């Protein structure tokens, strides 16, 4: 996302500089008022020193590569950066220093010194909006980075403003302020393994897993709430007067009609969610949980309780990132499929409070008039989302003669032909062809992260099938048009949808495929991003979804302009190898 904020900057700075309404030019200012206005009298600390102080306290991973920008190292590149991020030309700021992550990283520290405090105050609003933009730029593509940007911090001292997008924003901001004021730099804090901060509260994940998959009936249970003072534990207080403590575990019973019954400690169903210190620990815990489920099933089998024994035997354990869960439910498969998506989706953050407030079932703040449960589509129009014309390539494919093609068209043709020869076989169903093409793109095409870099220009080829099938590095439109071409050449009906994502904060593109008369939605890009970040443990989350599921997964589009996908059988089979 490379949105230029110059208009917003101009408005914010203009408002900051305007005099108060009705102020007279010859107005006399009392001595007391003059004395209360803070004036910078001492020599200000160097912006590079302030940025480095923030870096020391930022919690940056040792493996993260950073780029430093200042007037001594690269004044021209620094000027381009400040104009792109802040909308300021060289005459509107005095000095700046930047330390930023590269590639698929939102990490960013900037210290900017403006000409006066009023201008600096206006810049606070601009940079706060920039945090929202950065969260949107990474949303769906790199959820953890999006979460870090959303939790970023802007801090001002006099006419110096600091921007902190990092794991430890408060510590970085405090270090910046301490050095600015001439105080001792806070010592770096060693974070113990059991003292790390999760992406979201544990019960956010627990309740999303419960309500969206393991037990959707729970939404209809009447409830009241009590939150403890430290916000770490929630208590469910049913109308019947019972209570239980939520500390990573939910137990419940259901009667023969499917209604949730009275609460006791001997439960038929259970969801347990755990947060561990590493991905390896989570995977090991999931193995242990599987063994415990098997042992519990055998225990109840020996007692003669075949019903509960079968429930436990059908239970599953799963891990994703540093989270693990064990699930015993009538909807275990749905919950297992949701789990990695919920772990990697910034929308999980705050789920618990939204559920308490009743907002999960409320209409969006800006609903579509024809689809009140979906966000109205408002195209960002930040990128050129025109679709590459493949008509000549398809005509050559149909004729079996690519000799008339040249340049990019011939390279794309050859790339697509090689991929199809590798992945397709005689007798494949349309679903198998779709899954083969989808899987190849997910595994072999990397996302072109230059699109998220405010200082980089993205090659236009990344927006088309050249990026996916030749360079093997693409942005969303490149993934979508590559998938479209492979489907067209394979005889599977497919369309490309150009819309937006993350509440219309970024342009986005994906596909719809028609199988056995039913339309399905697929998003190759976001599953490729998941594979890139999580490796072999990642499972497809955006393959053959309904339109409602796509809307719930932060996609917006012109809803009435494309077919509505309503089938829920994922195309007829589980196809990921």
PEQUIJO-V619079 format. One record per residue. N is the residue number from 0. RES is the residue in three letters. SS is DSSP state (~ for helix, > for strand, _ for the rest). PHI is phi as a letter, one per 20 degrees, with the letter a starting at -180 (999 if undefined). Layout:
n=(N	N)
res=(RES	RES)
ss=(SS	SS)
phi=(PHI	PHI)
//
This chain:
n=(0	1	2	3	4	5	6	7	8	9	10	11	12	13	14	15	16	17	18	19	20	21	22	23	24	25	26	27	28	29	30	31	32	33	34	35	36	37	38	39	40	41	42	43	44	45	46	47	48	49	50	51	52	53	54	55	56	57	58	59	60	61	62	63	64	65	66	67	68	69	70	71	72	73	74	75	76	77	78	79	80	81	82	83	84	85	86	87	88	89	90	91	92	93	94	95	96	97	98	99	100	101	102	103	104	105	106	107	108	109	110	111	112	113	114	115	116	117	118	119	120	121	122	123	124	125	126	127	128	129	130	131	132	133	134	135	136	137	138	139	140	141	142	143	144	145	146	147	148	149	150	151	152	153	154	155	156	157	158	159	160	161	162	163	164	165	166	167	168	169	170	171	172	173	174	175	176	177	178	179	180	181	182	183	184	185	186	187	188	189	190	191	192	193	194	195	196	197	198	199	200	201	202	203	204	205	206	207	208	209	210	211	212	213	214	215	216	217	218	219	220	221	222	223	224	225	226	227	228	229	230	231	232	233	234	235	236	237	238	239	240	241	242	243	244	245	246	247	248	249	250	251	252	253	254	255	256	257	258	259	260	261	262	263	264	265	266	267	268	269	270	271	272	273	274	275	276	277	278	279	280	281	282	283	284	285	286	287	288	289	290	291	292	293	294	295	296	297	298	299	300	301	302	303	304	305	306	307	308	309	310	311	312	313	314	315	316	317	318	319	320	321	322	323	324	325	326	327	328	329	330	331	332	333	334	335	336	337	338	339	340	341	342	343	344	345	346	347	348	349	350	351	352	353	354	355	356	357	358	359	360	361	362	363	364	365	366	367	368	369	370	371	372	373	374	375	376	377	378	379	380	381	382	383	384	385	386	387	388	389	390	391	392	393	394	395	396	397	398	399	400	401	402	403	404	405	406	407	408	409	410	411	412	413	414	415	416	417	418	419	420	421	422	423	424	425	426	427	428	429	430	431	432	433	434	435	436	437	438	439	440	441	442	443	444	445	446	447	448	449	450	451	452	453	454	455	456	457	458	459	460	461	462	463	464	465	466	467	468	469	470	471	472	473	474	475	476	477	478	479	480	481	482	483	484	485	486	487	488	489	490	491	492	493	494	495	496	497	498	499	500	501	502	503	504	505	506	507	508	509	510	511	512	513	514	515	516	517	518	519	520	521	522	523	524	525	526	527	528	529	530	531	532	533	534	535	536	537	538	539	540	541	542	543	544	545	546	547	548	549	550	551	552	553	554	555	556	557	558	559	560	561	562	563	564	565	566	567	568	569	570	571	572	573	574	575	576)
res=(UNK	UNK	UNK	UNK	UNK	UNK	UNK	UNK	UNK	UNK	UNK	UNK	UNK	UNK	UNK	UNK	UNK	UNK	UNK	UNK	UNK	UNK	UNK	UNK	UNK	UNK	UNK	UNK	UNK	UNK	UNK	UNK	UNK	UNK	UNK	UNK	UNK	UNK	UNK	UNK	UNK	UNK	UNK	UNK	UNK	UNK	UNK	UNK	UNK	UNK	UNK	UNK	UNK	UNK	UNK	UNK	UNK	UNK	UNK	UNK	UNK	UNK	UNK	UNK	UNK	UNK	UNK	UNK	UNK	UNK	UNK	UNK	UNK	UNK	UNK	UNK	UNK	UNK	UNK	UNK	UNK	UNK	UNK	UNK	UNK	UNK	UNK	UNK	UNK	UNK	UNK	UNK	UNK	UNK	UNK	UNK	UNK	UNK	UNK	UNK	UNK	UNK	UNK	UNK	UNK	UNK	UNK	UNK	UNK	UNK	UNK	UNK	UNK	UNK	UNK	UNK	UNK	UNK	UNK	UNK	UNK	UNK	UNK	UNK	UNK	UNK	UNK	UNK	UNK	UNK	UNK	UNK	UNK	UNK	UNK	UNK	UNK	UNK	UNK	UNK	UNK	UNK	UNK	UNK	UNK	UNK	UNK	UNK	UNK	UNK	UNK	UNK	UNK	UNK	UNK	UNK	UNK	UNK	UNK	UNK	UNK	UNK	UNK	UNK	UNK	UNK	UNK	UNK	UNK	UNK	UNK	UNK	UNK	UNK	UNK	UNK	UNK	UNK	UNK	UNK	UNK	UNK	UNK	UNK	UNK	UNK	UNK	UNK	UNK	UNK	UNK	UNK	UNK	UNK	UNK	UNK	UNK	UNK	UNK	UNK	UNK	UNK	UNK	UNK	UNK	UNK	UNK	UNK	UNK	UNK	UNK	UNK	UNK	UNK	UNK	UNK	UNK	UNK	UNK	UNK	UNK	UNK	UNK	UNK	UNK	UNK	UNK	UNK	UNK	UNK	UNK	UNK	UNK	UNK	UNK	UNK	UNK	UNK	UNK	UNK	UNK	UNK	UNK	UNK	UNK	UNK	UNK	UNK	UNK	UNK	UNK	UNK	UNK	UNK	UNK	UNK	UNK	UNK	UNK	UNK	UNK	UNK	UNK	UNK	UNK	UNK	UNK	UNK	UNK	UNK	UNK	UNK	UNK	UNK	UNK	UNK	UNK	UNK	UNK	UNK	UNK	UNK	UNK	UNK	UNK	UNK	UNK	UNK	UNK	UNK	UNK	UNK	UNK	UNK	UNK	UNK	UNK	UNK	UNK	UNK	UNK	UNK	UNK	UNK	UNK	UNK	UNK	UNK	UNK	UNK	UNK	UNK	UNK	UNK	UNK	UNK	UNK	UNK	UNK	UNK	UNK	UNK	UNK	UNK	UNK	UNK	UNK	UNK	UNK	UNK	UNK	UNK	UNK	UNK	UNK	UNK	UNK	UNK	UNK	UNK	UNK	UNK	UNK	UNK	UNK	UNK	UNK	UNK	UNK	UNK	UNK	UNK	UNK	UNK	UNK	UNK	UNK	UNK	UNK	UNK	UNK	UNK	UNK	UNK	UNK	UNK	UNK	UNK	UNK	UNK	UNK	UNK	UNK	UNK	UNK	UNK	UNK	UNK	UNK	UNK	UNK	UNK	UNK	UNK	UNK	UNK	UNK	UNK	UNK	UNK	UNK	UNK	UNK	UNK	UNK	UNK	UNK	UNK	UNK	UNK	UNK	UNK	UNK	UNK	UNK	UNK	UNK	UNK	UNK	UNK	UNK	UNK	UNK	UNK	UNK	UNK	UNK	UNK	UNK	UNK	UNK	UNK	UNK	UNK	UNK	UNK	UNK	UNK	UNK	UNK	UNK	UNK	UNK	UNK	UNK	UNK	UNK	UNK	UNK	UNK	UNK	UNK	UNK	UNK	UNK	UNK	UNK	UNK	UNK	UNK	UNK	UNK	UNK	UNK	UNK	UNK	UNK	UNK	UNK	UNK	UNK	UNK	UNK	UNK	UNK	UNK	UNK	UNK	UNK	UNK	UNK	UNK	UNK	UNK	UNK	UNK	UNK	UNK	UNK	UNK	UNK	UNK	UNK	UNK	UNK	UNK	UNK	UNK	UNK	UNK	UNK	UNK	UNK	UNK	UNK	UNK	UNK	UNK	UNK	UNK	UNK	UNK	UNK	UNK	UNK	UNK	UNK	UNK	UNK	UNK	UNK	UNK	UNK	UNK	UNK	UNK	UNK	UNK	UNK	UNK	UNK	UNK	UNK	UNK	UNK	UNK	UNK	UNK	UNK	UNK	UNK	UNK	UNK	UNK	UNK	UNK	UNK	UNK	UNK	UNK	UNK	UNK	UNK	UNK	UNK	UNK	UNK	UNK	UNK	UNK	UNK	UNK	UNK	UNK	UNK	UNK	UNK	UNK	UNK	UNK	UNK	UNK	UNK	UNK	UNK	UNK	UNK	UNK	UNK	UNK	UNK	UNK	UNK	UNK	UNK	UNK	UNK)
ss=(_	_	_	_	_	~	~	~	~	~	~	~	~	~	~	~	~	_	_	_	_	_	_	_	_	_	_	_	_	_	~	~	~	~	~	~	_	_	_	_	_	_	_	_	_	_	~	~	~	~	~	~	~	~	~	~	_	_	_	_	_	_	_	_	_	>	>	>	>	_	~	~	~	~	~	~	~	~	~	~	~	~	~	~	~	~	_	_	_	_	_	_	>	>	>	>	>	>	>	>	>	_	_	_	_	_	_	>	>	>	>	>	>	>	_	_	~	~	~	~	~	~	~	~	~	~	~	~	~	~	~	~	~	~	~	~	~	~	_	_	_	_	~	~	~	~	~	~	~	~	_	_	>	>	>	>	>	_	_	>	>	>	>	>	>	_	_	_	~	~	~	~	~	~	~	~	~	~	~	~	_	_	_	_	_	_	_	_	_	_	_	_	~	~	~	_	_	_	_	_	_	~	~	~	~	~	~	~	~	~	~	~	~	~	_	~	~	~	~	~	_	_	_	>	>	>	>	_	_	_	_	_	_	>	>	>	>	_	_	_	_	_	>	>	>	>	_	_	>	>	>	>	_	>	_	_	_	_	_	>	_	_	_	_	_	_	_	_	>	>	>	>	>	>	>	_	_	_	~	~	~	~	~	~	~	~	~	~	~	~	~	~	~	~	~	~	~	~	~	~	~	~	_	_	_	~	~	~	~	~	~	~	~	_	_	>	>	>	>	>	_	_	>	>	>	>	>	>	_	_	_	~	~	~	~	~	~	~	~	~	~	~	~	_	_	~	~	~	_	_	~	~	~	~	~	~	~	_	_	_	_	_	_	_	_	_	>	_	_	_	_	_	_	_	>	_	_	_	_	_	_	_	_	_	_	_	_	_	_	_	~	~	~	~	~	~	~	~	~	_	_	_	_	_	_	_	~	~	~	~	~	~	~	~	~	~	~	~	~	~	~	~	~	_	_	_	_	_	_	~	~	~	~	~	~	~	~	~	~	~	~	~	~	~	_	>	>	_	~	~	~	~	_	_	_	_	_	_	_	~	~	~	~	_	~	~	~	~	~	~	~	_	>	>	_	~	~	~	~	~	~	~	~	~	~	~	~	~	~	~	_	_	_	>	>	>	>	>	>	>	>	_	_	_	_	>	>	>	>	>	>	>	>	>	>	_	_	>	>	>	>	>	_	~	~	~	~	~	~	~	~	~	~	~	~	~	~	_	_	_	_	_	_	_	>	_	~	~	~	~	~	~	_	_	>	>	_	_	~	~	~	_	_	_	_	_	_	_	_	_	_	_	_	_	_	_	_)
phi=(999	c	f	e	d	f	f	f	g	g	f	f	f	f	f	f	e	f	f	f	f	n	f	e	f	e	f	e	e	g	g	f	f	f	f	e	f	f	c	f	d	e	f	f	f	f	f	f	f	f	f	f	f	f	f	g	e	f	m	f	f	f	f	f	e	c	d	d	c	b	f	e	e	a	f	f	f	f	f	f	f	f	f	f	e	d	m	d	e	f	e	e	c	e	a	b	b	c	c	c	f	d	m	e	c	e	g	a	c	c	c	c	d	e	f	b	f	f	f	f	f	f	f	g	f	f	f	f	f	f	g	f	f	f	f	f	f	e	g	n	e	b	g	f	f	f	f	f	f	f	e	f	c	d	c	c	c	m	d	d	d	d	d	c	d	a	f	d	f	f	f	f	f	f	f	g	f	f	f	g	e	m	e	f	f	g	f	g	e	f	e	f	f	e	c	f	d	f	f	b	f	g	f	f	f	g	f	f	f	f	e	e	b	f	b	f	f	f	g	e	f	f	b	c	c	c	d	f	f	e	m	e	c	d	d	e	c	f	f	f	n	f	b	b	e	e	c	o	c	c	d	b	c	c	e	f	e	n	e	f	e	g	e	c	e	e	d	e	c	b	c	c	c	c	d	d	e	b	f	f	f	f	f	f	f	g	f	f	f	f	f	f	f	f	f	f	f	f	f	f	f	f	f	n	e	f	f	f	f	f	g	f	f	e	f	c	c	b	c	b	l	e	d	c	b	d	c	c	a	f	c	g	f	f	f	f	f	f	g	f	f	f	f	d	d	f	f	f	f	n	g	g	f	f	f	g	f	n	e	f	e	f	f	g	f	c	f	f	f	e	c	f	e	d	f	g	f	c	g	f	l	e	c	f	d	f	e	f	e	d	f	f	f	f	f	f	f	f	e	m	b	e	f	e	e	b	l	f	g	f	f	f	g	f	f	f	f	f	f	f	f	f	d	e	b	f	n	f	f	f	f	f	f	g	f	f	f	g	f	f	f	f	e	d	d	e	f	e	f	f	f	e	e	f	d	d	e	e	g	g	f	f	e	c	f	f	f	f	d	d	f	l	b	b	e	g	f	f	f	f	f	f	f	g	f	f	f	f	f	e	n	d	f	b	c	d	d	d	b	b	b	l	l	m	e	b	f	b	b	b	c	c	c	d	c	l	n	d	e	c	d	c	c	f	g	f	f	f	f	f	f	f	e	d	m	f	f	f	d	g	d	c	d	l	e	e	f	f	f	f	f	f	e	m	d	c	b	f	g	e	e	c	f	e	e	c	f	d	e	l	n	o	a	e	d	f	f)
//
